[in-house]
Amino acid sequence: LGGGFLPLCLALLGAVSIGLSKSGLSGSATLSVVLMAQAFGAKQSVGLVLPMLIAADLMGYWINRHGGSWRPVWSMAPPAMLGVVVGWISLDQIDNSSARIVIGWLILGLLGFKLVLDWKRQELLALTEHGGFAWSMGFTAGVTTMLANAAGPVMTVYLLSKRLEKKEHIGVFVRFFLFINLFKVPFSANLGIINARSLSTNLVLLPAVIAGILLGWQILKRIPQKSFEWLLFVLTLFAAAWLIAS
C-alpha cells in the first residue's frame, strides 16, 4: 500500500464497498471496481481484489447457506467458465492504460444495462425463455468478471428471469460468485496479478471488507435499498468517467 495517502483511502473505500456488495447492497460492487483500479492500476486491481471477493463470498455463503441451491449455478457454469478463459486471454493482451479504458467503458455499459433493465424489465424477462439465454448470460458474466470483477448486473438479470424469492435469489447469487471467483484464481495467478505482495495487501484490507459487510446490514435496516442503490449509481458513473479520463 505504499504510494501515498490518496491510494490508501481509495483502497479502504473500495474494500468497504466489496463488503457492502456482499451484504445485499449489490450496487456497491461496481464502485469498488473503479476505486480499486484508481488505487492500484486497472489490470493489477483485478487480481488484487479477487481474494477479498472470495473471502466475502465465503462469509456470504455461510450467512445464506439455507437459501437457494447449487442447481441454477450449474446451468450457467460451463459458459461462464468459457467466458473467464476469453477474459483471461484478453486481459493478457492489454496494458494497464488500456485496461483502465476498457474497464471504465465496461462499467458505463453495465450502468446503462441497469437503466434499461429498470425501464423495460418485463419486456426483457420475456426474452429469457429463449434456450440460449442462460448460455449468453453465463458467457457474458464470465468475461466481465475476469476483466473487471463486474458481473453482478449480468447475474442479476439472469436471476430475475428465474423469478426466485428474495432469500433464494441471494443464495444462488452468492453461490455463483463463490464458484466462479475460485475458478478465476489460477488464471489470475498465471497473469501475475495475484502474488505475494497482493496477498499481503489483502490481509491489510480484509478488516475493511468485514466492516463493509457489517455496515451494509445496518444500512439495510435504516435506509431504503433503492435509494442507496441510486446513490451508488451516481457515484459509480462519475468514478467510471474519471477512470476513462485519467
C-alpha atoms as a printed R data frame, in Angstrom:
    type eleno elety resid chain resno       x       y       z
1   ATOM     1    CA   LEU     A     1   0.000   0.000   0.000
2   ATOM     2    CA   GLY     A     2   2.917   2.312  -0.493
3   ATOM     3    CA   GLY     A     3   2.121   5.174  -2.793
4   ATOM     4    CA   GLY     A     4   0.509   7.887  -0.759
5   ATOM     5    CA   PHE     A     5  -2.495   8.799   1.317
6   ATOM     6    CA   LEU     A     6  -4.997   9.034  -1.562
7   ATOM     7    CA   PRO     A     7  -4.405   5.476  -2.891
8   ATOM     8    CA   LEU     A     8  -4.742   4.174   0.677
9   ATOM     9    CA   CYS     A     9  -8.070   5.964   1.146
10  ATOM    10    CA   LEU     A    10  -9.346   4.717  -2.224
11  ATOM    11    CA   ALA     A    11  -8.279   1.157  -1.361
12  ATOM    12    CA   LEU     A    12 -10.028   1.252   2.015
13  ATOM    13    CA   LEU     A    13 -13.210   2.666   0.454
14  ATOM    14    CA   GLY     A    14 -13.019   0.002  -2.233
15  ATOM    15    CA   ALA     A    15 -12.665  -2.743   0.377
16  ATOM    16    CA   VAL     A    16 -15.638  -1.390   2.320
17  ATOM    17    CA   SER     A    17 -17.610  -1.326  -0.950
18  ATOM    18    CA   ILE     A    18 -16.820  -5.012  -1.501
19  ATOM    19    CA   GLY     A    19 -18.256  -5.774   1.929
20  ATOM    20    CA   LEU     A    20 -21.328  -3.641   1.237
21  ATOM    21    CA   SER     A    21 -21.960  -5.532  -2.012
22  ATOM    22    CA   LYS     A    22 -21.870  -8.899  -0.236
23  ATOM    23    CA   SER     A    23 -24.242  -7.726   2.497
24  ATOM    24    CA   GLY     A    24 -27.012  -7.224  -0.070
25  ATOM    25    CA   LEU     A    25 -26.226  -3.735  -1.404
26  ATOM    26    CA   SER     A    26 -25.162  -5.106  -4.775
27  ATOM    27    CA   GLY     A    27 -24.803  -1.697  -6.451
28  ATOM    28    CA   SER     A    28 -21.647  -1.017  -4.469
29  ATOM    29    CA   ALA     A    29 -19.769  -3.759  -6.356
30  ATOM    30    CA   THR     A    30 -19.160  -1.631  -9.450
31  ATOM    31    CA   LEU     A    31 -17.998   1.283  -7.303
32  ATOM    32    CA   SER     A    32 -15.396  -0.960  -5.670
33  ATOM    33    CA   VAL     A    33 -14.056  -1.918  -9.128
34  ATOM    34    CA   VAL     A    34 -13.384   1.718 -10.038
35  ATOM    35    CA   LEU     A    35 -11.929   2.656  -6.641
36  ATOM    36    CA   MET     A    36  -9.513  -0.278  -6.683
37  ATOM    37    CA   ALA     A    37  -8.499   0.455 -10.276
38  ATOM    38    CA   GLN     A    38  -7.616   4.012  -9.270
39  ATOM    39    CA   ALA     A    39  -5.705   2.846  -6.197
40  ATOM    40    CA   PHE     A    40  -3.642   0.039  -7.739
41  ATOM    41    CA   GLY     A    41  -3.959   0.292 -11.515
42  ATOM    42    CA   ALA     A    42  -6.733  -1.241 -13.575
43  ATOM    43    CA   LYS     A    43  -5.082  -4.512 -14.519
44  ATOM    44    CA   GLN     A    44  -3.401  -5.237 -11.173
45  ATOM    45    CA   SER     A    45  -6.552  -4.407  -9.221
46  ATOM    46    CA   VAL     A    46  -8.473  -7.250 -10.898
47  ATOM    47    CA   GLY     A    47  -6.225  -9.839  -9.277
48  ATOM    48    CA   LEU     A    48  -5.711  -7.966  -6.035
49  ATOM    49    CA   VAL     A    49  -9.452  -7.729  -5.380
50  ATOM    50    CA   LEU     A    50 -10.159 -11.401  -6.120
51  ATOM    51    CA   PRO     A    51  -9.045 -12.947  -2.781
52  ATOM    52    CA   MET     A    52 -11.080 -10.330  -0.892
53  ATOM    53    CA   LEU     A    53 -14.108 -11.166  -3.013
54  ATOM    54    CA   ILE     A    54 -13.638 -14.857  -2.243
55  ATOM    55    CA   ALA     A    55 -13.367 -14.150   1.494
56  ATOM    56    CA   ALA     A    56 -16.566 -12.087   1.312
57  ATOM    57    CA   ASP     A    57 -18.234 -14.789  -0.810
58  ATOM    58    CA   LEU     A    58 -17.424 -17.405   1.829
59  ATOM    59    CA   MET     A    59 -18.985 -15.214   4.515
60  ATOM    60    CA   GLY     A    60 -21.999 -14.550   2.303
61  ATOM    61    CA   TYR     A    61 -22.397 -18.246   1.554
62  ATOM    62    CA   TRP     A    62 -22.312 -19.133   5.239
63  ATOM    63    CA   ILE     A    63 -24.898 -16.481   6.069
64  ATOM    64    CA   ASN     A    64 -27.183 -17.508   3.167
65  ATOM    65    CA   ARG     A    65 -26.478 -21.254   3.175
66  ATOM    66    CA   HIS     A    66 -30.150 -22.082   3.849
67  ATOM    67    CA   GLY     A    67 -31.392 -20.026   0.895
68  ATOM    68    CA   GLY     A    68 -31.169 -21.128  -2.735
69  ATOM    69    CA   SER     A    69 -29.320 -24.148  -4.127
70  ATOM    70    CA   TRP     A    70 -26.451 -25.034  -6.449
71  ATOM    71    CA   ARG     A    71 -28.706 -26.289  -9.269
72  ATOM    72    CA   PRO     A    72 -29.224 -22.904 -11.053
73  ATOM    73    CA   VAL     A    73 -25.474 -22.278 -10.815
74  ATOM    74    CA   TRP     A    74 -24.564 -25.386 -12.801
75  ATOM    75    CA   SER     A    75 -26.659 -24.322 -15.806
76  ATOM    76    CA   MET     A    76 -24.541 -21.167 -16.088
77  ATOM    77    CA   ALA     A    77 -21.208 -22.705 -15.100
78  ATOM    78    CA   PRO     A    78 -19.958 -24.039 -18.482
79  ATOM    79    CA   PRO     A    79 -20.480 -20.789 -20.462
80  ATOM    80    CA   ALA     A    80 -19.217 -18.731 -17.509
81  ATOM    81    CA   MET     A    81 -16.019 -20.797 -17.388
82  ATOM    82    CA   LEU     A    82 -15.581 -20.289 -21.146
83  ATOM    83    CA   GLY     A    83 -16.111 -16.547 -20.631
84  ATOM    84    CA   VAL     A    84 -13.410 -16.489 -17.948
85  ATOM    85    CA   VAL     A    85 -10.951 -18.069 -20.397
86  ATOM    86    CA   VAL     A    86 -11.810 -15.465 -23.064
87  ATOM    87    CA   GLY     A    87 -11.443 -12.671 -20.481
88  ATOM    88    CA   TRP     A    88  -8.110 -14.116 -19.324
89  ATOM    89    CA   ILE     A    89  -6.752 -14.129 -22.888
90  ATOM    90    CA   SER     A    90  -7.997 -10.577 -23.441
91  ATOM    91    CA   LEU     A    91  -6.558  -9.243 -20.172
92  ATOM    92    CA   ASP     A    92  -3.179 -10.745 -21.001
93  ATOM    93    CA   GLN     A    93  -3.089  -8.786 -24.278
94  ATOM    94    CA   ILE     A    94  -3.678  -5.280 -22.910
95  ATOM    95    CA   ASP     A    95  -1.520  -2.906 -20.867
96  ATOM    96    CA   ASN     A    96  -2.592  -1.079 -17.724
97  ATOM    97    CA   SER     A    97  -3.560   2.131 -19.538
98  ATOM    98    CA   SER     A    98  -5.767   0.256 -21.999
99  ATOM    99    CA   ALA     A    99  -7.224  -1.809 -19.165
100 ATOM   100    CA   ARG     A   100  -8.340   1.382 -17.395
101 ATOM   101    CA   ILE     A   101 -10.224   2.488 -20.509
102 ATOM   102    CA   VAL     A   102 -11.732  -0.963 -21.139
103 ATOM   103    CA   ILE     A   103 -12.873  -1.334 -17.532
104 ATOM   104    CA   GLY     A   104 -14.234   2.224 -17.436
105 ATOM   105    CA   TRP     A   105 -16.340   1.696 -20.572
106 ATOM   106    CA   LEU     A   106 -17.387  -1.733 -19.352
107 ATOM   107    CA   ILE     A   107 -18.694  -0.192 -16.127
108 ATOM   108    CA   LEU     A   108 -20.550   2.516 -18.078
109 ATOM   109    CA   GLY     A   109 -22.089  -0.186 -20.262
110 ATOM   110    CA   LEU     A   110 -23.259  -2.136 -17.224
111 ATOM   111    CA   LEU     A   111 -24.746   1.029 -15.719
112 ATOM   112    CA   GLY     A   112 -26.644   1.605 -18.973
113 ATOM   113    CA   PHE     A   113 -27.740  -2.012 -18.840
114 ATOM   114    CA   LYS     A   114 -29.160  -1.387 -15.366
115 ATOM   115    CA   LEU     A   115 -31.170   1.577 -16.637
116 ATOM   116    CA   VAL     A   116 -32.638  -0.471 -19.492
117 ATOM   117    CA   LEU     A   117 -33.429  -3.293 -17.083
118 ATOM   118    CA   ASP     A   118 -35.259  -0.970 -14.698
119 ATOM   119    CA   TRP     A   119 -37.152   0.647 -17.591
120 ATOM   120    CA   LYS     A   120 -38.082  -2.436 -19.614
121 ATOM   121    CA   ARG     A   121 -37.895  -5.197 -17.013
122 ATOM   122    CA   GLN     A   122 -40.967  -7.135 -18.128
123 ATOM   123    CA   GLU     A   123 -40.022  -6.969 -21.809
124 ATOM   124    CA   LEU     A   124 -36.502  -8.191 -21.071
125 ATOM   125    CA   LEU     A   125 -37.745 -11.005 -18.892
126 ATOM   126    CA   ALA     A   126 -39.893 -12.216 -21.801
127 ATOM   127    CA   LEU     A   127 -36.674 -12.793 -23.766
128 ATOM   128    CA   THR     A   128 -35.324 -15.085 -21.073
129 ATOM   129    CA   GLU     A   129 -37.457 -18.003 -22.217
130 ATOM   130    CA   HIS     A   130 -35.176 -18.486 -25.246
131 ATOM   131    CA   GLY     A   131 -32.961 -21.557 -24.913
132 ATOM   132    CA   GLY     A   132 -29.702 -19.647 -25.401
133 ATOM   133    CA   PHE     A   133 -30.387 -17.118 -22.655
134 ATOM   134    CA   ALA     A   134 -28.587 -18.977 -19.837
135 ATOM   135    CA   TRP     A   135 -25.569 -19.586 -22.076
136 ATOM   136    CA   SER     A   136 -25.338 -15.980 -23.244
137 ATOM   137    CA   MET     A   137 -25.717 -14.647 -19.708
138 ATOM   138    CA   GLY     A   138 -23.195 -17.140 -18.355
139 ATOM   139    CA   PHE     A   139 -20.617 -16.298 -21.029
140 ATOM   140    CA   THR     A   140 -21.098 -12.546 -20.523
141 ATOM   141    CA   ALA     A   141 -20.779 -12.959 -16.757
142 ATOM   142    CA   GLY     A   142 -17.554 -14.933 -17.216
143 ATOM   143    CA   VAL     A   143 -15.947 -12.331 -19.482
144 ATOM   144    CA   THR     A   144 -16.950  -9.337 -17.355
145 ATOM   145    CA   THR     A   145 -15.922 -10.947 -14.075
146 ATOM   146    CA   MET     A   146 -12.475 -11.860 -15.439
147 ATOM   147    CA   LEU     A   147 -11.886  -8.439 -16.988
148 ATOM   148    CA   ALA     A   148 -13.190  -6.316 -14.133
149 ATOM   149    CA   ASN     A   149 -14.870  -8.351 -11.354
150 ATOM   150    CA   ALA     A   150 -18.069  -6.673 -12.570
151 ATOM   151    CA   ALA     A   151 -20.538  -9.433 -13.433
152 ATOM   152    CA   GLY     A   152 -23.087  -8.543 -10.745
153 ATOM   153    CA   PRO     A   153 -25.615  -6.832 -13.068
154 ATOM   154    CA   VAL     A   154 -25.438  -9.711 -15.562
155 ATOM   155    CA   MET     A   155 -26.144 -12.295 -12.865
156 ATOM   156    CA   THR     A   156 -28.948 -10.130 -11.501
157 ATOM   157    CA   VAL     A   157 -30.735 -10.181 -14.875
158 ATOM   158    CA   TYR     A   158 -30.397 -13.958 -15.077
159 ATOM   159    CA   LEU     A   159 -31.795 -14.473 -11.583
160 ATOM   160    CA   LEU     A   160 -34.668 -12.062 -12.181
161 ATOM   161    CA   SER     A   161 -35.665 -14.255 -15.107
162 ATOM   162    CA   LYS     A   162 -35.944 -17.190 -12.700
163 ATOM   163    CA   ARG     A   163 -38.451 -15.260 -10.554
164 ATOM   164    CA   LEU     A   164 -36.902 -16.521  -7.350
165 ATOM   165    CA   GLU     A   165 -37.921 -15.452  -3.873
166 ATOM   166    CA   LYS     A   166 -35.557 -12.917  -2.286
167 ATOM   167    CA   LYS     A   167 -33.862 -15.422   0.037
168 ATOM   168    CA   GLU     A   168 -33.364 -17.936  -2.779
169 ATOM   169    CA   HIS     A   169 -32.173 -15.189  -5.150
170 ATOM   170    CA   ILE     A   170 -29.437 -14.097  -2.731
171 ATOM   171    CA   GLY     A   171 -28.456 -17.716  -2.016
172 ATOM   172    CA   VAL     A   172 -27.951 -18.549  -5.711
173 ATOM   173    CA   PHE     A   173 -26.167 -15.219  -6.290
174 ATOM   174    CA   VAL     A   174 -23.530 -15.867  -3.606
175 ATOM   175    CA   ARG     A   175 -23.070 -19.494  -4.695
176 ATOM   176    CA   PHE     A   176 -22.393 -18.495  -8.308
177 ATOM   177    CA   PHE     A   177 -19.762 -15.914  -7.393
178 ATOM   178    CA   LEU     A   178 -18.101 -18.193  -4.864
179 ATOM   179    CA   PHE     A   179 -17.761 -20.817  -7.612
180 ATOM   180    CA   ILE     A   180 -16.641 -18.516 -10.432
181 ATOM   181    CA   ASN     A   181 -14.245 -16.472  -8.281
182 ATOM   182    CA   LEU     A   182 -12.495 -19.650  -7.094
183 ATOM   183    CA   PHE     A   183 -12.311 -20.786 -10.733
184 ATOM   184    CA   LYS     A   184 -10.598 -17.498 -11.672
185 ATOM   185    CA   VAL     A   185  -7.728 -17.877  -9.179
186 ATOM   186    CA   PRO     A   186  -5.279 -19.903 -11.348
187 ATOM   187    CA   PHE     A   187  -5.900 -17.620 -14.335
188 ATOM   188    CA   SER     A   188  -5.181 -14.501 -12.279
189 ATOM   189    CA   ALA     A   189  -2.096 -16.146 -10.778
190 ATOM   190    CA   ASN     A   190  -0.894 -17.041 -14.284
191 ATOM   191    CA   LEU     A   191  -1.129 -13.365 -15.283
192 ATOM   192    CA   GLY     A   192   0.901 -12.421 -12.211
193 ATOM   193    CA   ILE     A   193  -1.869 -10.251 -10.772
194 ATOM   194    CA   ILE     A   194  -2.147 -12.491  -7.703
195 ATOM   195    CA   ASN     A   195   1.226 -12.656  -5.991
196 ATOM   196    CA   ALA     A   196   2.856 -12.457  -2.563
197 ATOM   197    CA   ARG     A   197   2.643  -8.668  -2.477
198 ATOM   198    CA   SER     A   198  -1.024  -8.569  -3.474
199 ATOM   199    CA   LEU     A   199  -1.888 -11.209  -0.863
200 ATOM   200    CA   SER     A   200  -0.175  -9.174   1.871
201 ATOM   201    CA   THR     A   201  -2.232  -6.170   0.764
202 ATOM   202    CA   ASN     A   202  -5.351  -8.351   1.023
203 ATOM   203    CA   LEU     A   203  -4.554  -9.053   4.677
204 ATOM   204    CA   VAL     A   204  -4.313  -5.320   5.378
205 ATOM   205    CA   LEU     A   205  -7.626  -4.559   3.639
206 ATOM   206    CA   LEU     A   206  -9.645  -7.577   4.812
207 ATOM   207    CA   PRO     A   207 -10.852  -5.872   8.037
208 ATOM   208    CA   ALA     A   208 -12.352  -3.108   5.862
209 ATOM   209    CA   VAL     A   209 -14.246  -5.760   3.862
210 ATOM   210    CA   ILE     A   210 -15.666  -7.201   7.086
211 ATOM   211    CA   ALA     A   211 -16.541  -3.685   8.260
212 ATOM   212    CA   GLY     A   212 -18.371  -3.141   4.960
213 ATOM   213    CA   ILE     A   213 -20.465  -6.273   5.474
214 ATOM   214    CA   LEU     A   214 -21.426  -5.193   8.991
215 ATOM   215    CA   LEU     A   215 -22.127  -1.634   7.814
216 ATOM   216    CA   GLY     A   216 -24.265  -2.939   4.951
217 ATOM   217    CA   TRP     A   217 -26.502  -4.858   7.314
218 ATOM   218    CA   GLN     A   218 -27.053  -1.696   9.363
219 ATOM   219    CA   ILE     A   219 -27.742   0.405   6.248
220 ATOM   220    CA   LEU     A   220 -30.337  -2.087   5.020
221 ATOM   221    CA   LYS     A   221 -32.155  -1.746   8.334
222 ATOM   222    CA   ARG     A   222 -32.301   2.062   8.162
223 ATOM   223    CA   ILE     A   223 -32.202   3.237   4.539
224 ATOM   224    CA   PRO     A   224 -34.351   2.005   1.643
225 ATOM   225    CA   GLN     A   225 -32.149  -0.141  -0.585
226 ATOM   226    CA   LYS     A   226 -33.450   1.561  -3.738
227 ATOM   227    CA   SER     A   227 -32.297   4.995  -2.539
228 ATOM   228    CA   PHE     A   228 -28.878   3.660  -1.605
229 ATOM   229    CA   GLU     A   229 -28.500   1.852  -4.941
230 ATOM   230    CA   TRP     A   230 -29.233   5.063  -6.868
231 ATOM   231    CA   LEU     A   231 -26.699   6.997  -4.801
232 ATOM   232    CA   LEU     A   232 -24.111   4.370  -5.669
233 ATOM   233    CA   PHE     A   233 -25.180   4.517  -9.331
234 ATOM   234    CA   VAL     A   234 -24.359   8.225  -9.498
235 ATOM   235    CA   LEU     A   235 -21.050   7.793  -7.657
236 ATOM   236    CA   THR     A   236 -20.051   4.908  -9.914
237 ATOM   237    CA   LEU     A   237 -20.986   6.893 -13.033
238 ATOM   238    CA   PHE     A   238 -18.623   9.709 -12.068
239 ATOM   239    CA   ALA     A   239 -15.939   7.262 -10.957
240 ATOM   240    CA   ALA     A   240 -16.052   5.323 -14.247
241 ATOM   241    CA   ALA     A   241 -15.786   8.583 -16.231
242 ATOM   242    CA   TRP     A   242 -12.808   9.504 -14.020
243 ATOM   243    CA   LEU     A   243 -11.206   6.142 -14.793
244 ATOM   244    CA   ILE     A   244 -11.534   6.694 -18.557
245 ATOM   245    CA   ALA     A   245 -10.358  10.314 -18.494
246 ATOM   246    CA   SER     A   246  -7.415   9.963 -16.096
